[in-house]
Every structure is written in structure tokens, then in C-alpha cells.
Amino acid sequence: MTVELLRNAVRPYAWGSRTAIPELLGRPVPAPHPEAELWMGAHPGDPSHVIGPDGTERSLLELVDADPVTQLGERCAKRWGGRLPFLLKILAAEEPLSMQAHPSAAQAAEGHAREEQLGIPRDAPNRNYPDPTAKPELVCALTEFHALAGFRAPDRTVKLLKAIETPGLAKYTGLLEAQPDPDGLRALFTTWITLPQASLDSLLPEVLDACVRHVQEHGEFAVECRTILELGEAHPRDAGVLAALLLNRLTLRAGEAIYLPAGNLHLYLHGTAVEILANSDNILRCGLTPKHVDVPELLRVVDFACGEMPVQCGDAGGRMAVYRTDAPEFELSRVEWAAGQDDEISVDSVGPQILLCTAGDLLVTADDGEKVELRRGQSVWLPAADPPVRVRAVGGERAQLFRATAGTCED
């Protein structure tokens, strides 16, 4: 057995930070260009590379394809067709991402089959379902992390809309007030994202001016209004700015996480986080992006259930806190060592695993005594066939470990 370091790909999307990922990896700051995501896994678009004992590298995707049972375990390989079912990321958002939702497994399978039959190339810009799998995700803050996620309770949204009410907004406030439930949210959301551009160009400036006044008056919804103003400045004339009025505004502290199941409409605003998601590219965008927006398909996918978004800190079963979800594709856990702590934990062999160090230095010891030091920003791959490893903090500083593995592998 060997404990194998990973070399991981950085994705340079325009919304990324020029400091967060370079700092994490110990590289010069600022980077020449935005660095948005660090990918760890076997995604075909940018797989990690496993570094062998002699320094040679091999794509993790190639390793999994060549021997899925050894790498994933028999049950996981069978359940997921020989694919690593999760992708682990560091996400560093300097600017807001697009507003989006992801399909369920059934919606993804049906949509993929439909687009295959239509002959739409899988890399076409108007392709909604390049693969037949769901894409649930969980994001855990490393720094203060800001997001919009899930529909706010309608009575709270009515209160917000009345706080910024304008002549043009009043009829829409009345629509939701008359039907303060998921069906009312669907009706208002659908109306807003299908408004003719001329109507949108009339309504949006009114709303933005009202948000300015509310912020200046230190109103109850000042945080929400500041977010709307930021989105309006970055994406003028975009219906997604109105849709953002309907979503919960969240500020996560380090260690706090939210789970985004199928249909959850969300938008990451700013901050650095660990994200784990199903190994899929299926995205239905609502707006705030120059990319393809398919409104009818989006409305088929979005879940209009409403209320506060649950925020997790991880269920502590011993030293390892686990973030619980119903996603079969993944499970994320976190371990913390305070400064001066150096107790050793055992990481059991529960299937394919990636261990990621996000603070301090860690020592990973294999069953045969082989040791690998894991510095901040580094990660290792643990195949399912390998026995447990032991991990402890070294150097006397605070340390943090995230463990990513597959969820349930039962059919």
C-alpha cells in the first residue's frame, strides 16, 4: 500500500479570487488571473493526478477506469458504473456565480436521453444535460461565506417587498400576499423571469432605487438590499436580480455548511469554501450569467418548497464531525486540531476517499508504517482496497482535515 499525494487542477473562472487558492497552496499572491476552483477527483474534464513513490504521475480517472473494484470497492463500482461518484473542490468566489439549480436523478436521466435523441452535442452551449446523473452538493465555509439559497418563507418575502414597495412592484407584492405558499412563489418567480425586457427595464430601476433608500435608512432588510444592489450593478437588465429577492440570504461562518439537494435554487456570492458534489455537469441557470438560460426546463427542475435553509456544523461522533445529507454520491467529514493538539485519529477504509488538509500540517501514516506529510492545500487519495490510515497534526499549529468519500453504495 502507498499513501499517494494528488496534484489537482485549478479552474480559472472569471468570478474567482486571485488570492484565496494561491494562499492555500503556498504560491505567490496575487495570481496573474482569477482562480475559482481547485478540483480533487476523477472528473473527465480535469482529473487529479496521483503522484507515485518515484515521482511519476497517473491520472486518477485512468486508475479508476483500469481497476474500479480496487479503487472504488465492489459495491461502489457496481452502484456508480465504475465512476468515482463525487468531486471535491475548494471554491473561491470573489464575485457572484450564476443563479442555478440542479436536476434530480430521474430528471437528469430523462433530460439526457431526450437531448441525446435530439442529437445536441454534449459540449454545445445550449446543452442542459451533458450526463444522466443528479448533482446534489454541499458547501462548507472556510472563511465567512455568503450565499442565496432556497426560497424564503412567503410571509417574510411579502414583508421585504412591502419595505421596498414602489408603484411598479405593488402588484407583484399583492400576488404573493394573496397566495403565500409554494404555488404563489412559483407564479411570481415565473412572472418575473419571463417579463418582457421593456417591462423589466421599467421595474428594475424602481426596485434598485428603493433598495438604496432602504439601506440608507438601515432598514430590516438592509443586507438583502445590499445584495440586490450588487447583483444589479454586475448584471443590469437581468431578471435574475428580481428572482434574488425571493431567496434566503445566508452568511456562513467557518465550519458551517448548507446542503443543496435537487431543485434548490441558489447563488454563491463571496467567500472560500470546501464543496463536495456529485460528479456531474448538469446545471439549469436562471440568470446573472451570459451563459445559456432555458426557462421552461428550469421551471421543470426548480423546487418551490420554502422556509429557512438548514445550516449544519457537522454531527460530532468522536473527533470527526460528519455533515449529514441524503445524497448517495458523497459524504463530507471534518476534523479539527487546536494549537498544541497532536492526538492521532484513525481514518477507516469505508470506500474511496480523498483527505484534504486546509490548515496546519498533518502526518498520514499507512498500515505498513509509510508516512506522508500533508501540508495546507494538499490532498491524498485512498483507494477502497487499502486498510485504514492514521492522521495527526504536526508542528504545533491549528490543523484541519476534510474527508470526502462516497455515500451509500446500495441500489
C-alpha positions as a Markdown table, in Angstrom:
| # | Residue | x | y | z |
|---|---|---|---|---|
| 1 | Met | 0.0 | 0.0 | 0.0 |
| 2 | Thr | 1.1 | 3.6 | -0.6 |
| 3 | Val | -0.4 | 6.9 | 0.6 |
| 4 | Glu | -0.5 | 8.9 | -2.6 |
| 5 | Leu | -0.4 | 12.6 | -2.9 |
| 6 | Leu | -2.7 | 14.3 | -5.5 |
| 7 | Arg | -1.8 | 17.0 | -8.0 |
| 8 | Asn | -5.0 | 18.9 | -8.6 |
| 9 | Ala | -6.3 | 21.2 | -11.3 |
| 10 | Val | -7.1 | 24.9 | -10.8 |
| 11 | Arg | -10.0 | 26.2 | -12.8 |
| 12 | Pro | -9.6 | 29.9 | -13.8 |
| 13 | Tyr | -13.2 | 31.2 | -14.0 |
| 14 | Ala | -13.7 | 34.9 | -14.1 |
| 15 | Trp | -15.6 | 35.1 | -10.8 |
| 16 | Gly | -12.7 | 33.6 | -8.9 |
| 17 | Ser | -10.3 | 35.1 | -6.4 |
| 18 | Arg | -6.6 | 36.0 | -7.2 |
| 19 | Thr | -5.6 | 35.3 | -3.6 |
| 20 | Ala | -7.6 | 32.5 | -1.8 |
| 21 | Ile | -6.3 | 29.4 | -3.7 |
| 22 | Pro | -2.7 | 30.7 | -4.2 |
| 23 | Glu | -2.5 | 31.4 | -0.4 |
| 24 | Leu | -3.9 | 27.9 | 0.3 |
| 25 | Leu | -1.3 | 26.3 | -2.0 |
| 26 | Gly | 1.6 | 28.5 | -0.8 |
| 27 | Arg | 2.1 | 30.2 | -4.2 |
| 28 | Pro | 2.8 | 33.9 | -4.8 |
| 29 | Val | -0.1 | 36.3 | -4.2 |
| 30 | Pro | -1.9 | 37.7 | -6.1 |
| 31 | Ala | -2.1 | 35.3 | -9.0 |
| 32 | Pro | -2.0 | 36.7 | -12.5 |
| 33 | His | -5.6 | 35.7 | -13.2 |
| 34 | Pro | -8.7 | 34.7 | -11.1 |
| 35 | Glu | -8.5 | 31.2 | -9.7 |
| 36 | Ala | -12.0 | 30.0 | -8.9 |
| 37 | Glu | -11.9 | 26.2 | -8.1 |
| 38 | Leu | -9.4 | 23.5 | -7.1 |
| 39 | Trp | -10.7 | 20.2 | -8.3 |
| 40 | Met | -10.0 | 16.9 | -6.5 |
| 41 | Gly | -11.4 | 13.7 | -8.1 |
| 42 | Ala | -11.8 | 11.9 | -11.3 |
| 43 | His | -13.9 | 14.3 | -13.3 |
| 44 | Pro | -13.2 | 13.7 | -17.0 |
| 45 | Gly | -12.8 | 17.5 | -17.6 |
| 46 | Asp | -9.9 | 17.9 | -15.2 |
| 47 | Pro | -9.0 | 14.8 | -13.2 |
| 48 | Ser | -6.5 | 14.8 | -10.4 |
| 49 | His | -3.1 | 13.1 | -10.9 |
| 50 | Val | -1.8 | 10.6 | -8.4 |
| 51 | Ile | 1.9 | 11.0 | -7.6 |
| 52 | Gly | 3.7 | 7.7 | -7.3 |
| 53 | Pro | 6.6 | 6.9 | -4.9 |
| 54 | Asp | 9.1 | 7.5 | -7.7 |
| 55 | Gly | 7.5 | 10.9 | -8.6 |
| 56 | Thr | 5.7 | 9.6 | -11.7 |
| 57 | Glu | 2.1 | 10.7 | -12.2 |
| 58 | Arg | -1.0 | 9.0 | -13.4 |
| 59 | Ser | -4.5 | 10.3 | -13.9 |
| 60 | Leu | -6.9 | 9.3 | -11.2 |
| 61 | Leu | -9.5 | 8.8 | -13.9 |
| 62 | Glu | -7.2 | 6.3 | -15.6 |
| 63 | Leu | -6.6 | 4.4 | -12.4 |
| 64 | Val | -10.3 | 4.1 | -11.7 |
| 65 | Asp | -11.1 | 3.1 | -15.2 |
| 66 | Ala | -8.4 | 0.5 | -15.2 |
| 67 | Asp | -9.4 | -1.2 | -11.9 |
| 68 | Pro | -12.7 | 0.2 | -10.5 |
| 69 | Val | -13.1 | -2.6 | -7.9 |
| 70 | Thr | -9.7 | -1.9 | -6.3 |
| 71 | Gln | -10.1 | 1.9 | -6.4 |
| 72 | Leu | -13.8 | 2.2 | -5.5 |
| 73 | Gly | -14.7 | -1.0 | -3.8 |
| 74 | Glu | -17.0 | -3.6 | -5.3 |
| 75 | Arg | -20.3 | -2.1 | -4.1 |
| 76 | Cys | -19.4 | 1.5 | -5.1 |
| 77 | Ala | -18.1 | 0.4 | -8.5 |
| 78 | Lys | -21.3 | -1.5 | -9.2 |
| 79 | Arg | -23.6 | 1.2 | -7.9 |
| 80 | Trp | -22.0 | 4.0 | -9.9 |
| 81 | Gly | -21.0 | 2.1 | -13.1 |
| 82 | Gly | -17.2 | 2.2 | -12.3 |
| 83 | Arg | -17.2 | 6.0 | -11.8 |
| 84 | Leu | -16.0 | 7.9 | -8.7 |
| 85 | Pro | -19.4 | 9.4 | -7.8 |
| 86 | Phe | -18.2 | 12.6 | -6.1 |
| 87 | Leu | -16.0 | 15.6 | -6.8 |
| 88 | Leu | -14.3 | 17.6 | -4.1 |
| 89 | Lys | -13.5 | 21.3 | -4.6 |
| 90 | Ile | -12.0 | 24.4 | -3.0 |
| 91 | Leu | -14.3 | 27.1 | -4.2 |
| 92 | Ala | -13.0 | 30.7 | -4.0 |
| 93 | Ala | -15.6 | 33.3 | -5.1 |
| 94 | Glu | -14.6 | 36.9 | -5.4 |
| 95 | Glu | -17.8 | 37.8 | -7.4 |
| 96 | Pro | -21.2 | 36.1 | -7.6 |
| 97 | Leu | -21.7 | 33.0 | -9.6 |
| 98 | Ser | -24.8 | 32.4 | -11.8 |
| 99 | Met | -28.1 | 31.6 | -10.2 |
| 100 | Gln | -28.8 | 27.9 | -10.8 |
| 101 | Ala | -30.5 | 24.7 | -9.8 |
| 102 | His | -29.6 | 21.0 | -10.5 |
| 103 | Pro | -31.9 | 18.1 | -11.5 |
| 104 | Ser | -32.8 | 15.0 | -9.6 |
| 105 | Ala | -31.6 | 11.6 | -10.8 |
| 106 | Ala | -34.8 | 11.0 | -12.7 |
| 107 | Gln | -34.9 | 14.4 | -14.3 |
| 108 | Ala | -31.2 | 14.1 | -15.3 |
| 109 | Ala | -31.7 | 10.7 | -16.9 |
| 110 | Glu | -34.8 | 11.8 | -18.8 |
| 111 | Gly | -33.3 | 15.1 | -19.9 |
| 112 | His | -30.0 | 13.4 | -21.0 |
| 113 | Ala | -31.9 | 10.8 | -23.1 |
| 114 | Arg | -34.0 | 13.5 | -24.7 |
| 115 | Glu | -31.1 | 15.6 | -25.7 |
| 116 | Glu | -29.2 | 12.6 | -27.0 |
| 117 | Gln | -32.1 | 11.7 | -29.2 |
| 118 | Leu | -32.2 | 15.3 | -30.5 |
| 119 | Gly | -28.6 | 15.0 | -31.4 |
| 120 | Ile | -27.4 | 18.0 | -29.3 |
| 121 | Pro | -23.6 | 17.8 | -28.9 |
| 122 | Arg | -22.7 | 17.2 | -25.3 |
| 123 | Asp | -20.3 | 20.2 | -25.3 |
| 124 | Ala | -22.9 | 22.5 | -27.0 |
| 125 | Pro | -23.6 | 25.8 | -25.1 |
| 126 | Asn | -27.3 | 25.0 | -25.2 |
| 127 | Arg | -26.9 | 21.6 | -23.7 |
| 128 | Asn | -28.7 | 21.2 | -20.3 |
| 129 | Tyr | -27.9 | 17.6 | -19.6 |
| 130 | Pro | -24.4 | 16.5 | -20.7 |
| 131 | Asp | -24.7 | 13.5 | -18.4 |
| 132 | Pro | -27.5 | 11.4 | -17.0 |
| 133 | Thr | -26.8 | 11.9 | -13.3 |
| 134 | Ala | -28.0 | 14.1 | -10.5 |
| 135 | Lys | -25.9 | 16.9 | -9.0 |
| 136 | Pro | -26.6 | 17.5 | -5.3 |
| 137 | Glu | -23.9 | 19.5 | -3.5 |
| 138 | Leu | -22.8 | 20.6 | 0.0 |
| 139 | Val | -20.7 | 23.7 | 0.7 |
| 140 | Cys | -18.8 | 24.2 | 3.9 |
| 141 | Ala | -17.3 | 27.6 | 4.7 |
| 142 | Leu | -13.6 | 28.0 | 5.2 |
| 143 | Thr | -13.9 | 31.8 | 5.6 |
| 144 | Glu | -17.1 | 33.8 | 6.0 |
| 145 | Phe | -19.2 | 32.7 | 3.1 |
| 146 | His | -22.2 | 34.5 | 1.6 |
| 147 | Ala | -24.9 | 32.8 | -0.5 |
| 148 | Leu | -28.5 | 32.9 | -1.6 |
| 149 | Ala | -30.2 | 29.5 | -1.3 |
| 150 | Gly | -33.7 | 28.2 | -1.2 |
| 151 | Phe | -36.9 | 30.2 | -1.3 |
| 152 | Arg | -37.6 | 32.4 | 1.8 |
| 153 | Ala | -40.9 | 31.9 | 3.6 |
| 154 | Pro | -43.5 | 33.9 | 1.6 |
| 155 | Asp | -44.7 | 36.0 | 4.6 |
| 156 | Arg | -41.1 | 37.2 | 5.1 |
| 157 | Thr | -40.7 | 37.9 | 1.4 |
| 158 | Val | -44.0 | 39.9 | 1.4 |
| 159 | Lys | -42.6 | 41.9 | 4.3 |
| 160 | Leu | -39.4 | 42.6 | 2.4 |
| 161 | Leu | -41.3 | 43.6 | -0.8 |
| 162 | Lys | -43.5 | 46.0 | 1.2 |
| 163 | Ala | -40.4 | 47.5 | 2.8 |
| 164 | Ile | -39.1 | 48.5 | -0.6 |
| 165 | Glu | -42.5 | 48.8 | -2.3 |
| 166 | Thr | -42.8 | 51.0 | -5.4 |
| 167 | Pro | -45.7 | 51.6 | -7.8 |
| 168 | Gly | -44.4 | 49.1 | -10.2 |
| 169 | Leu | -43.7 | 46.5 | -7.5 |
| 170 | Ala | -47.0 | 46.7 | -5.7 |
| 171 | Lys | -49.0 | 44.3 | -7.9 |
| 172 | Tyr | -46.3 | 41.6 | -7.6 |
| 173 | Thr | -46.3 | 42.0 | -3.8 |
| 174 | Gly | -50.1 | 41.6 | -3.9 |
| 175 | Leu | -49.8 | 38.4 | -6.0 |
| 176 | Leu | -47.6 | 36.7 | -3.3 |
| 177 | Glu | -49.6 | 38.2 | -0.4 |
| 178 | Ala | -52.8 | 36.6 | -1.9 |
| 179 | Gln | -51.1 | 33.2 | -2.2 |
| 180 | Pro | -48.3 | 32.9 | 0.4 |
| 181 | Asp | -47.3 | 29.4 | -0.4 |
| 182 | Pro | -45.1 | 27.4 | -2.9 |
| 183 | Asp | -47.6 | 27.9 | -5.7 |
| 184 | Gly | -47.6 | 31.6 | -5.1 |
| 185 | Leu | -43.8 | 31.6 | -5.3 |
| 186 | Arg | -43.9 | 29.7 | -8.5 |
| 187 | Ala | -46.3 | 32.1 | -10.0 |
| 188 | Leu | -44.3 | 35.2 | -9.0 |
| 189 | Phe | -41.0 | 33.7 | -9.9 |
| 190 | Thr | -42.3 | 32.6 | -13.3 |
| 191 | Thr | -43.8 | 36.0 | -14.0 |
| 192 | Trp | -40.5 | 37.8 | -13.2 |
| 193 | Ile | -38.2 | 35.6 | -15.2 |
| 194 | Thr | -40.4 | 35.8 | -18.2 |
| 195 | Leu | -41.0 | 39.6 | -18.1 |
| 196 | Pro | -40.6 | 41.3 | -21.5 |
| 197 | Gln | -37.3 | 43.3 | -21.5 |
| 198 | Ala | -39.2 | 46.6 | -21.7 |
| 199 | Ser | -41.2 | 45.8 | -18.6 |
| 200 | Leu | -38.0 | 44.6 | -16.8 |
| 201 | Asp | -36.2 | 47.8 | -17.8 |
| 202 | Ser | -39.1 | 49.8 | -16.2 |
| 203 | Leu | -39.3 | 47.8 | -13.0 |
| 204 | Leu | -35.7 | 47.1 | -12.1 |
| 205 | Pro | -34.6 | 50.7 | -11.7 |
| 206 | Glu | -37.5 | 51.3 | -9.4 |
| 207 | Val | -36.6 | 48.3 | -7.3 |
| 208 | Leu | -32.9 | 49.3 | -7.1 |
| 209 | Asp | -33.7 | 52.9 | -6.1 |
| 210 | Ala | -36.0 | 51.5 | -3.3 |
| 211 | Cys | -33.2 | 49.2 | -2.2 |
| 212 | Val | -30.8 | 52.2 | -1.9 |
| 213 | Arg | -33.3 | 54.1 | 0.3 |
| 214 | His | -33.8 | 51.0 | 2.5 |
| 215 | Val | -30.1 | 50.6 | 3.0 |
| 216 | Gln | -29.7 | 54.3 | 3.8 |
| 217 | Glu | -32.5 | 54.1 | 6.3 |
| 218 | His | -30.8 | 51.0 | 7.9 |
| 219 | Gly | -34.0 | 49.0 | 7.3 |
| 220 | Glu | -34.7 | 45.5 | 8.5 |
| 221 | Phe | -33.7 | 44.0 | 5.1 |
| 222 | Ala | -30.6 | 46.1 | 4.5 |
| 223 | Val | -28.3 | 43.0 | 4.0 |
| 224 | Glu | -30.7 | 41.6 | 1.4 |
| 225 | Cys | -31.0 | 45.0 | -0.3 |
| 226 | Arg | -27.2 | 45.4 | -0.5 |
| 227 | Thr | -27.0 | 42.1 | -2.2 |
| 228 | Ile | -29.7 | 43.1 | -4.7 |
| 229 | Leu | -27.8 | 46.3 | -5.5 |
| 230 | Glu | -24.5 | 44.4 | -6.0 |
| 231 | Leu | -26.3 | 42.0 | -8.4 |
| 232 | Gly | -28.0 | 44.8 | -10.2 |
| 233 | Glu | -24.7 | 46.6 | -10.7 |
| 234 | Ala | -23.0 | 43.5 | -12.0 |
| 235 | His | -25.9 | 42.3 | -14.2 |
| 236 | Pro | -28.1 | 45.3 | -15.3 |
| 237 | Arg | -31.3 | 44.4 | -17.1 |
| 238 | Asp | -31.2 | 40.8 | -15.8 |
| 239 | Ala | -34.4 | 39.2 | -14.4 |
| 240 | Gly | -32.2 | 37.2 | -12.0 |
| 241 | Val | -31.9 | 40.3 | -9.9 |
| 242 | Leu | -35.6 | 40.2 | -9.2 |
| 243 | Ala | -35.6 | 36.5 | -8.6 |
| 244 | Ala | -32.9 | 37.1 | -6.0 |
| 245 | Leu | -35.5 | 38.9 | -3.9 |
| 246 | Leu | -37.2 | 35.6 | -3.2 |
| 247 | Leu | -34.2 | 33.6 | -1.8 |
| 248 | Asn | -32.8 | 33.2 | 1.7 |
| 249 | Arg | -29.7 | 35.4 | 2.3 |
| 250 | Leu | -27.1 | 33.4 | 4.2 |
| 251 | Thr | -23.8 | 34.2 | 5.9 |
| 252 | Leu | -21.9 | 31.0 | 6.9 |
| 253 | Arg | -19.1 | 31.1 | 9.4 |
| 254 | Ala | -16.1 | 28.8 | 9.1 |
| 255 | Gly | -17.2 | 25.2 | 9.6 |
| 256 | Glu | -20.9 | 25.9 | 8.8 |
| 257 | Ala | -22.4 | 24.2 | 5.8 |
| 258 | Ile | -25.5 | 24.1 | 3.7 |
| 259 | Tyr | -26.8 | 21.1 | 1.6 |
| 260 | Leu | -28.3 | 21.9 | -1.8 |
| 261 | Pro | -30.5 | 18.9 | -3.0 |
| 262 | Ala | -32.1 | 18.7 | -6.4 |
| 263 | Gly | -34.2 | 21.7 | -7.4 |
| 264 | Asn | -32.7 | 24.1 | -4.8 |
| 265 | Leu | -32.2 | 27.5 | -6.5 |
| 266 | His | -29.0 | 29.0 | -5.2 |
| 267 | Leu | -26.3 | 31.6 | -5.9 |
| 268 | Tyr | -22.9 | 31.8 | -4.2 |
| 269 | Leu | -21.9 | 35.4 | -3.6 |
| 270 | His | -18.5 | 35.6 | -1.9 |
| 271 | Gly | -16.0 | 33.6 | 0.2 |
| 272 | Thr | -13.9 | 30.5 | 0.3 |
| 273 | Ala | -15.4 | 27.0 | 1.0 |
| 274 | Val | -14.9 | 23.3 | 0.6 |
| 275 | Glu | -17.6 | 22.0 | -1.8 |
| 276 | Ile | -18.5 | 18.3 | -2.4 |
| 277 | Leu | -20.9 | 17.4 | -5.2 |
| 278 | Ala | -22.0 | 14.6 | -7.4 |
| 279 | Asn | -19.7 | 14.0 | -10.3 |
| 280 | Ser | -22.0 | 15.7 | -12.9 |
| 281 | Asp | -22.1 | 18.8 | -15.1 |
| 282 | Asn | -25.9 | 19.2 | -15.2 |
| 283 | Ile | -26.8 | 22.9 | -14.5 |
| 284 | Leu | -30.0 | 24.8 | -15.2 |
| 285 | Arg | -29.3 | 28.5 | -15.0 |
| 286 | Cys | -31.8 | 31.2 | -14.0 |
| 287 | Gly | -29.8 | 34.3 | -14.8 |
| 288 | Leu | -27.0 | 36.6 | -13.8 |
| 289 | Thr | -24.8 | 35.0 | -16.4 |
| 290 | Pro | -24.0 | 35.3 | -20.1 |
| 291 | Lys | -24.4 | 31.5 | -20.4 |
| 292 | His | -27.4 | 29.6 | -21.7 |
| 293 | Val | -30.7 | 30.0 | -19.8 |
| 294 | Asp | -33.5 | 27.6 | -20.6 |
| 295 | Val | -36.5 | 29.0 | -18.7 |
| 296 | Pro | -39.0 | 26.1 | -19.4 |
| 297 | Glu | -36.5 | 23.5 | -18.4 |
| 298 | Leu | -35.5 | 25.5 | -15.3 |
| 299 | Leu | -39.2 | 25.6 | -14.2 |
| 300 | Arg | -39.4 | 21.8 | -14.6 |
| 301 | Val | -36.5 | 21.4 | -12.2 |
| 302 | Val | -36.8 | 24.1 | -9.5 |
| 303 | Asp | -38.3 | 23.1 | -6.2 |
| 304 | Phe | -40.5 | 25.9 | -4.7 |
| 305 | Ala | -40.5 | 24.5 | -1.2 |
| 306 | Cys | -39.9 | 27.4 | 1.1 |
| 307 | Gly | -38.6 | 28.3 | 4.6 |
| 308 | Glu | -35.2 | 28.8 | 6.2 |
| 309 | Met | -32.2 | 26.9 | 4.9 |
| 310 | Pro | -30.8 | 24.5 | 7.5 |
| 311 | Val | -27.2 | 25.3 | 8.4 |
| 312 | Gln | -25.1 | 22.4 | 9.7 |
| 313 | Cys | -22.0 | 22.4 | 11.8 |
| 314 | Gly | -21.4 | 18.6 | 11.4 |
| 315 | Asp | -22.6 | 15.8 | 13.7 |
| 316 | Ala | -19.7 | 15.0 | 16.0 |
| 317 | Gly | -19.3 | 11.3 | 16.6 |
| 318 | Gly | -15.9 | 11.4 | 18.3 |
| 319 | Arg | -13.2 | 13.5 | 16.7 |
| 320 | Met | -14.8 | 13.5 | 13.2 |
| 321 | Ala | -17.8 | 15.8 | 12.5 |
| 322 | Val | -19.9 | 14.5 | 9.7 |
| 323 | Tyr | -22.2 | 16.7 | 7.5 |
| 324 | Arg | -25.4 | 14.6 | 7.1 |
| 325 | Thr | -27.2 | 14.6 | 3.8 |
| 326 | Asp | -29.4 | 12.2 | 1.8 |
| 327 | Ala | -27.1 | 12.3 | -1.2 |
| 328 | Pro | -25.9 | 8.8 | -2.1 |
| 329 | Glu | -23.0 | 10.1 | -4.0 |
| 330 | Phe | -20.9 | 11.6 | -1.2 |
| 331 | Glu | -20.2 | 12.2 | 2.4 |
| 332 | Leu | -18.1 | 15.0 | 3.9 |
| 333 | Ser | -16.4 | 15.0 | 7.3 |
| 334 | Arg | -14.2 | 17.4 | 9.2 |
| 335 | Val | -11.5 | 17.1 | 11.9 |
| 336 | Glu | -10.0 | 20.0 | 13.9 |
| 337 | Trp | -6.8 | 20.0 | 16.0 |
| 338 | Ala | -6.3 | 23.1 | 18.2 |
| 339 | Ala | -2.8 | 24.5 | 18.5 |
| 340 | Gly | -0.7 | 22.1 | 20.5 |
| 341 | Gln | -3.0 | 19.1 | 20.0 |
| 342 | Asp | -1.4 | 16.1 | 18.3 |
| 343 | Asp | -3.7 | 13.2 | 19.1 |
| 344 | Glu | -3.9 | 10.6 | 16.3 |
| 345 | Ile | -7.2 | 9.6 | 14.6 |
| 346 | Ser | -7.9 | 6.5 | 12.5 |
| 347 | Val | -9.5 | 7.0 | 9.1 |
| 348 | Asp | -11.3 | 3.8 | 8.4 |
| 349 | Ser | -11.5 | 2.2 | 5.0 |
| 350 | Val | -15.1 | 2.9 | 4.0 |
| 351 | Gly | -14.7 | 3.2 | 0.3 |
| 352 | Pro | -12.8 | 5.6 | -2.0 |
| 353 | Gln | -11.5 | 8.6 | -0.1 |
| 354 | Ile | -9.8 | 11.9 | -0.5 |
| 355 | Leu | -8.2 | 13.6 | 2.5 |
| 356 | Leu | -7.6 | 17.3 | 2.2 |
| 357 | Cys | -5.6 | 19.5 | 4.6 |
| 358 | Thr | -7.0 | 23.0 | 4.9 |
| 359 | Ala | -5.0 | 24.3 | 7.9 |
| 360 | Gly | -1.6 | 23.4 | 9.5 |
| 361 | Asp | 0.4 | 20.3 | 8.7 |
| 362 | Leu | -0.7 | 16.7 | 9.1 |
| 363 | Leu | 1.1 | 13.4 | 9.1 |
| 364 | Val | -0.7 | 10.5 | 7.4 |
| 365 | Thr | 0.6 | 7.0 | 8.4 |
| 366 | Ala | -0.2 | 3.9 | 6.5 |
| 367 | Asp | -0.7 | 0.4 | 7.9 |
| 368 | Asp | 2.8 | -0.6 | 6.8 |
| 369 | Gly | 4.4 | 2.4 | 8.5 |
| 370 | Glu | 4.8 | 4.6 | 5.5 |
| 371 | Lys | 4.3 | 8.2 | 6.3 |
| 372 | Val | 3.4 | 11.2 | 4.2 |
| 373 | Glu | 3.3 | 14.8 | 5.4 |
| 374 | Leu | 0.2 | 16.7 | 4.2 |
| 375 | Arg | 0.7 | 20.4 | 4.1 |
| 376 | Arg | -2.0 | 23.0 | 3.8 |
| 377 | Gly | -3.8 | 22.8 | 0.4 |
| 378 | Gln | -2.5 | 19.2 | -0.2 |
| 379 | Ser | -4.6 | 16.1 | -0.5 |
| 380 | Val | -4.2 | 12.3 | -0.8 |
| 381 | Trp | -6.1 | 9.5 | -2.5 |
| 382 | Leu | -7.0 | 6.4 | -0.5 |
| 383 | Pro | -8.4 | 3.5 | -2.6 |
| 384 | Ala | -11.1 | 1.4 | -1.2 |
| 385 | Ala | -8.9 | -1.7 | -1.1 |
| 386 | Asp | -6.4 | 0.0 | 1.3 |
| 387 | Pro | -6.6 | -0.5 | 5.0 |
| 388 | Pro | -7.2 | 2.3 | 7.5 |
| 389 | Val | -4.6 | 5.1 | 7.9 |
| 390 | Arg | -3.8 | 7.2 | 10.9 |
| 391 | Val | -3.6 | 11.0 | 10.9 |
| 392 | Arg | -2.3 | 13.5 | 13.4 |
| 393 | Ala | -1.3 | 17.2 | 13.5 |
| 394 | Val | 2.3 | 18.1 | 13.5 |
| 395 | Gly | 4.1 | 21.4 | 14.0 |
| 396 | Gly | 2.0 | 22.6 | 17.0 |
| 397 | Glu | -0.3 | 24.8 | 15.0 |
| 398 | Arg | -4.1 | 24.6 | 14.5 |
| 399 | Ala | -4.8 | 22.0 | 11.8 |
| 400 | Gln | -7.9 | 20.9 | 9.9 |
| 401 | Leu | -8.7 | 17.9 | 7.7 |
| 402 | Phe | -11.6 | 17.2 | 5.4 |
| 403 | Arg | -12.5 | 13.7 | 4.4 |
| 404 | Ala | -14.5 | 13.1 | 1.2 |
| 405 | Thr | -15.9 | 9.7 | 0.5 |
| 406 | Ala | -18.9 | 8.0 | -1.3 |
| 407 | Gly | -22.2 | 7.9 | 0.4 |
| 408 | Thr | -24.4 | 4.9 | 0.4 |
| 409 | Cys | -23.5 | 2.4 | -2.3 |
| 410 | Glu | -26.7 | 0.4 | -2.1 |
| 411 | Asp | -29.1 | 0.5 | -5.1 |
